[in-house]
Amino acid sequence: MLKWIQKYRIVDVFIPLVAIIFTLLIEGKFDDIGSVKRHPIFLMSIMFVFSFILIVLKIYFEYSEENLKKKVSSLSVENDFFKELISSFKYQISQPLEDKLYEIYNELNFDNRYRITVYTYTKKQFFSIGRYSANTHYKEFGRISIKNENEVLFDAWHNGELNKKVNPNSERKMPSEKIAIKYLYEKNEHSPKKDKFGVVVFETTNSNTKKLNNGKLDSTVKNLNEFLNDNMGIRQDLNFAMQEDL
């Protein structure tokens, strides 16, 4: 009820209206009305109480609105902080990782109809940390993070690696016809495929390609995974950064 009153500014409408009626009542403008003439003190008391309630509500709503503004401002600052955190993290690793993806790209004989992207998974979101394509348009990142669980990344994450045809999606800045998703695993000598920390995604606009089905992707991903674990010690975990206020 209070939210409805605040939303439609009911208090702002009633305050001047009540003030006018209160003034007219004090000046005796309603003395021609029998009930007003018989009970003037009672009616003025009611108007006073009503005015007091409106004033209290007005103060409460102003206070709530001010707190909301402060909260929005705080969230905006926090959001900017996390954007900078992610950007800084990506900057530190993007160049060596891109060099590695470039190497893999050429080993697989990909042309400008392909791209390779690396995502890490944390806080129930995928964060893009590296991408390469010979096509500069396809190389551009569309989103820093992906959290829509209806997207194909989550399907692969929960239900297993995949290799399938997909519908073109303008949000991903690539009209892909075919996509393959492979897991990246944390370094573990005894159980090398125990804990996955991300995925590597191969995409192409070529619907008839055999390059994503020729058996080379598994060895390529293993090579990339060893590079991430050994050369970069990579395991993007923003949970740690958030807990430490980094």
VMD Tcl script that draws the C-alpha trace (Angstrom):
set ca {
  {0.00 0.00 0.00}
  {2.78 2.45 0.96}
  {4.65 1.66 -2.25}
  {1.51 2.38 -4.27}
  {1.00 5.69 -2.43}
  {4.64 6.64 -3.01}
  {4.63 5.55 -6.64}
  {1.65 7.70 -7.60}
  {2.63 10.65 -5.38}
  {-0.68 10.51 -3.49}
  {0.78 12.40 -0.52}
  {1.91 15.27 -2.74}
  {-1.65 15.62 -4.04}
  {-3.36 15.47 -0.64}
  {-1.05 17.80 1.33}
  {-2.11 21.03 -0.48}
  {-5.71 19.80 -0.69}
  {-5.90 19.17 3.06}
  {-4.17 22.50 3.75}
  {-6.83 24.33 1.74}
  {-9.70 22.50 3.45}
  {-8.13 23.07 6.89}
  {-7.79 26.81 6.15}
  {-11.38 27.10 4.95}
  {-12.57 25.19 8.02}
  {-10.73 27.55 10.38}
  {-12.16 30.57 8.54}
  {-15.68 29.21 9.01}
  {-16.38 28.71 5.32}
  {-18.15 25.41 6.06}
  {-20.38 26.73 8.89}
  {-23.40 26.40 6.65}
  {-23.02 22.64 6.87}
  {-24.90 21.41 9.93}
  {-22.50 18.69 11.06}
  {-19.55 21.08 10.78}
  {-21.32 23.75 12.82}
  {-22.28 21.22 15.54}
  {-18.84 19.56 15.86}
  {-16.18 22.09 14.77}
  {-13.55 20.95 17.30}
  {-14.00 17.28 16.39}
  {-13.66 17.95 12.66}
  {-10.62 20.19 13.17}
  {-9.04 17.44 15.28}
  {-9.61 14.96 12.46}
  {-8.08 17.37 9.93}
  {-5.11 17.91 12.24}
  {-4.52 14.17 12.61}
  {-4.89 13.67 8.86}
  {-2.42 16.50 8.19}
  {0.02 15.03 10.70}
  {-0.18 11.60 9.01}
  {0.45 13.18 5.58}
  {3.47 15.09 6.91}
  {4.91 11.93 8.49}
  {4.40 10.00 5.23}
  {6.01 12.81 3.26}
  {9.08 12.77 5.53}
  {9.24 8.96 5.35}
  {9.03 8.91 1.55}
  {11.65 11.63 1.18}
  {13.96 9.72 3.50}
  {13.36 6.46 1.60}
  {13.98 8.16 -1.73}
  {17.23 9.66 -0.45}
  {18.36 6.25 0.80}
  {17.43 4.72 -2.55}
  {19.53 7.33 -4.36}
  {22.47 6.57 -2.08}
  {22.02 2.83 -2.65}
  {21.86 3.27 -6.42}
  {24.96 5.44 -6.29}
  {26.74 2.83 -4.17}
  {25.76 0.03 -6.56}
  {26.97 2.10 -9.50}
  {30.37 2.57 -7.84}
  {30.52 -1.16 -7.02}
  {29.57 -2.06 -10.59}
  {32.31 0.20 -11.97}
  {34.76 -1.44 -9.56}
  {33.94 -4.95 -10.78}
  {34.16 -3.85 -14.41}
  {37.61 -2.44 -13.75}
  {38.57 -5.59 -11.87}
  {37.55 -7.83 -14.76}
  {39.16 -5.55 -17.32}
  {42.41 -5.48 -15.35}
  {42.38 -9.24 -15.02}
  {41.74 -9.69 -18.74}
  {44.49 -7.22 -19.61}
  {47.05 -9.18 -17.58}
  {46.36 -12.44 -19.38}
  {44.86 -11.50 -22.74}
  {48.07 -10.96 -24.70}
  {49.85 -14.26 -23.91}
  {46.57 -16.12 -24.18}
  {45.76 -14.49 -27.51}
  {49.21 -15.47 -28.76}
  {48.46 -19.06 -27.80}
  {45.05 -18.97 -29.47}
  {46.68 -17.56 -32.60}
  {49.07 -20.51 -32.59}
  {46.20 -22.99 -32.18}
  {44.17 -21.19 -34.85}
  {46.93 -21.73 -37.40}
  {47.57 -25.33 -36.33}
  {43.91 -26.12 -37.03}
  {44.12 -24.37 -40.41}
  {41.24 -22.07 -39.54}
  {40.44 -19.23 -41.93}
  {38.56 -15.99 -41.30}
  {35.28 -17.87 -40.90}
  {36.38 -19.20 -37.51}
  {37.06 -17.95 -34.02}
  {38.22 -19.41 -30.70}
  {37.11 -18.03 -27.33}
  {38.13 -18.96 -23.78}
  {35.67 -18.51 -20.91}
  {36.14 -19.12 -17.21}
  {33.23 -19.89 -14.91}
  {32.62 -18.30 -11.51}
  {29.69 -16.88 -9.53}
  {27.37 -18.80 -11.89}
  {28.61 -16.73 -14.83}
  {30.97 -17.16 -17.74}
  {33.67 -14.51 -18.17}
  {35.42 -14.11 -21.51}
  {39.18 -13.88 -20.99}
  {40.60 -14.48 -24.46}
  {39.56 -14.66 -28.10}
  {41.18 -14.91 -31.49}
  {39.95 -14.77 -35.07}
  {41.64 -13.70 -38.26}
  {38.44 -11.78 -38.96}
  {38.69 -8.57 -36.89}
  {34.90 -8.24 -36.70}
  {34.47 -11.75 -35.26}
  {37.36 -11.14 -32.89}
  {35.48 -8.38 -31.02}
  {33.96 -9.25 -27.65}
  {30.23 -8.76 -27.36}
  {29.82 -9.21 -23.59}
  {32.17 -9.38 -20.63}
  {30.01 -11.94 -18.83}
  {27.26 -14.38 -19.75}
  {24.72 -15.41 -17.11}
  {21.65 -16.43 -19.11}
  {21.30 -20.13 -18.35}
  {19.35 -20.69 -21.55}
  {22.48 -20.10 -23.61}
  {24.48 -22.90 -25.15}
  {27.45 -22.38 -22.80}
  {25.35 -23.47 -19.83}
  {23.95 -26.42 -21.75}
  {27.51 -27.64 -22.33}
  {28.60 -26.83 -18.77}
  {25.81 -28.84 -17.15}
  {25.20 -31.59 -19.71}
  {28.56 -32.33 -21.33}
  {30.84 -31.12 -24.09}
  {29.09 -30.61 -27.39}
  {29.61 -30.19 -31.10}
  {26.53 -29.07 -32.97}
  {24.86 -26.67 -35.36}
  {23.46 -23.51 -33.83}
  {21.24 -20.65 -34.89}
  {23.03 -17.36 -35.65}
  {22.90 -14.91 -32.75}
  {23.61 -11.20 -33.28}
  {24.43 -10.70 -29.57}
  {27.48 -12.94 -29.96}
  {28.71 -10.80 -32.89}
  {29.08 -13.87 -35.05}
  {26.49 -15.60 -37.25}
  {27.80 -19.03 -36.25}
  {26.52 -22.13 -37.99}
  {28.59 -24.64 -36.02}
  {29.94 -24.63 -32.48}
  {32.11 -26.96 -30.41}
  {32.61 -26.53 -26.66}
  {35.35 -28.28 -24.68}
  {36.18 -28.16 -20.97}
  {39.23 -26.64 -19.30}
  {40.33 -28.31 -16.06}
  {42.21 -27.21 -12.97}
  {45.65 -28.70 -12.61}
  {45.46 -32.01 -10.73}
  {48.11 -34.67 -11.29}
  {46.01 -37.52 -9.87}
  {42.62 -36.58 -11.34}
  {43.29 -34.31 -14.34}
  {39.61 -34.09 -15.33}
  {38.11 -33.69 -11.87}
  {37.37 -29.95 -11.60}
  {36.58 -27.87 -14.66}
  {37.11 -24.12 -14.40}
  {36.11 -23.00 -17.88}
  {35.54 -23.83 -21.52}
  {37.11 -23.20 -24.89}
  {34.62 -22.49 -27.66}
  {35.25 -23.06 -31.37}
  {32.84 -21.37 -33.78}
  {32.48 -21.10 -37.52}
  {30.13 -19.62 -40.09}
  {30.86 -22.54 -42.39}
  {27.96 -24.98 -42.01}
  {29.68 -27.74 -43.97}
  {33.03 -27.66 -42.20}
  {34.80 -30.83 -41.06}
  {37.46 -28.99 -39.09}
  {35.45 -29.15 -35.87}
  {34.88 -32.86 -36.32}
  {38.25 -34.20 -37.39}
  {39.42 -35.31 -33.93}
  {42.04 -32.57 -33.53}
  {40.13 -30.45 -31.05}
  {40.75 -32.73 -28.04}
  {44.54 -32.65 -28.41}
  {44.39 -28.91 -29.11}
  {42.37 -28.24 -25.96}
  {44.74 -30.40 -23.91}
  {47.62 -28.28 -25.19}
  {45.75 -25.07 -24.30}
  {44.82 -26.41 -20.87}
  {48.47 -27.23 -20.10}
  {49.45 -23.74 -21.21}
  {46.88 -22.12 -18.92}
  {47.82 -24.27 -15.94}
  {51.59 -24.38 -16.30}
  {52.61 -21.18 -18.04}
  {50.02 -18.86 -16.53}
  {48.73 -20.68 -13.45}
  {45.30 -19.61 -14.58}
  {42.15 -20.23 -12.68}
  {39.98 -17.15 -12.80}
  {38.10 -17.05 -9.50}
  {36.46 -13.70 -8.87}
  {34.97 -15.08 -5.63}
  {38.39 -14.71 -4.04}
  {38.81 -11.18 -5.33}
  {35.37 -10.21 -4.08}
  {35.99 -11.65 -0.62}
  {39.32 -9.86 -0.37}
  {37.88 -6.57 -1.72}
  {40.54 -6.50 -4.43}
}
mol new
graphics top color blue
foreach p $ca { graphics top sphere $p radius 0.5 }
foreach p [lrange $ca 0 end-1] q [lrange $ca 1 end] { graphics top cylinder $p $q radius 0.2 }
display resetview
